[in-house]
């Protein structure tokens, strides 16, 4: 018997950030940075940061908006990253939790149970923890049979 992909699942966060929102925050950060470092910029010790535009981001990347975990922290010019609660290594990582959701979708879409699955393929675009731990943690958490 050959290899077959019989089902797929997908998870993404609910929050969306548009290029306009991202640029507004980034440009506010750039303005504050340049103001805070005006003396070093004037002395030629460091270069001034340059702002961006929604049009530039779309032209350079093709991206108009993106799904994000926690919008307010990313759009805070003083932070520019999500506010995530730290999880212990005994807890599922956030992305492993999402992997479980996607695995449930894949099994439902394929009409299979955990006992029917030989291999799970996981892909993500960001890492909260090392990949092997993420996949091992997801597997340990769900043991696939819990959702079959």
FENJO-V962033 format. One record per residue. RES is the residue in three letters. PHI is phi as a letter, one per 40 degrees, with the letter a starting at -180 (* if undefined). PSI is psi in whole degrees, -180 to 180 (999 if undefined). Layout:
res:phi:psi
RES:PHI:PSI
RES:PHI:PSI
//
This chain:
res:phi:psi
UNK:*:136
UNK:c:178
UNK:c:137
UNK:b:141
UNK:c:113
UNK:b:-13
UNK:a:151
UNK:b:156
UNK:b:157
UNK:a:138
UNK:b:140
UNK:a:151
UNK:c:161
UNK:c:-35
UNK:c:143
UNK:b:139
UNK:b:127
UNK:c:164
UNK:d:-37
UNK:c:-45
UNK:c:-43
UNK:c:-45
UNK:c:-39
UNK:d:-46
UNK:c:-45
UNK:c:-46
UNK:c:-33
UNK:c:-40
UNK:c:-47
UNK:d:-46
UNK:c:-45
UNK:c:-42
UNK:d:-49
UNK:c:-36
UNK:c:-45
UNK:c:-26
UNK:b:24
UNK:d:-42
UNK:c:-44
UNK:c:-37
UNK:c:-46
UNK:c:-37
UNK:c:-6
UNK:g:12
UNK:c:-35
UNK:b:160
UNK:c:147
UNK:c:144
UNK:c:152
UNK:b:143
UNK:c:-176
UNK:b:-174
UNK:a:154
UNK:d:-37
UNK:c:-41
UNK:c:-46
UNK:c:-45
UNK:c:-43
UNK:c:-41
UNK:c:-32
UNK:b:-19
UNK:g:1
UNK:c:131
UNK:b:-30
UNK:a:165
UNK:a:150
UNK:c:139
UNK:b:157
UNK:c:-49
UNK:a:106
UNK:c:-43
UNK:c:-39
UNK:c:-37
UNK:c:-37
UNK:c:-3
UNK:c:112
UNK:d:-22
UNK:c:-7
UNK:b:-57
UNK:f:34
UNK:a:156
UNK:c:153
UNK:c:100
UNK:b:135
UNK:c:130
UNK:c:140
UNK:b:145
UNK:c:164
UNK:c:-15
UNK:c:-13
UNK:c:155
UNK:c:139
UNK:c:161
UNK:d:-44
UNK:c:-33
UNK:c:-37
UNK:d:-43
UNK:c:-35
UNK:c:-37
UNK:c:-43
UNK:c:-46
UNK:c:-37
UNK:c:-40
UNK:c:-43
UNK:c:-45
UNK:c:-43
UNK:c:-40
UNK:c:-45
UNK:c:-34
UNK:c:-14
UNK:g:38
UNK:b:166
UNK:b:172
UNK:d:-34
UNK:c:-22
UNK:c:-9
UNK:c:130
UNK:c:-37
UNK:a:143
UNK:b:130
UNK:b:128
UNK:b:134
UNK:b:143
UNK:a:163
UNK:c:-11
UNK:b:156
UNK:b:131
UNK:c:-35
UNK:b:171
UNK:d:142
UNK:d:-47
UNK:d:-42
UNK:c:-37
UNK:c:-47
UNK:c:-39
UNK:c:-42
UNK:c:-44
UNK:c:-42
UNK:c:-45
UNK:c:-43
UNK:c:-50
UNK:c:-26
UNK:f:24
UNK:f:-36
UNK:c:-21
UNK:c:-26
UNK:b:1
UNK:c:999
//
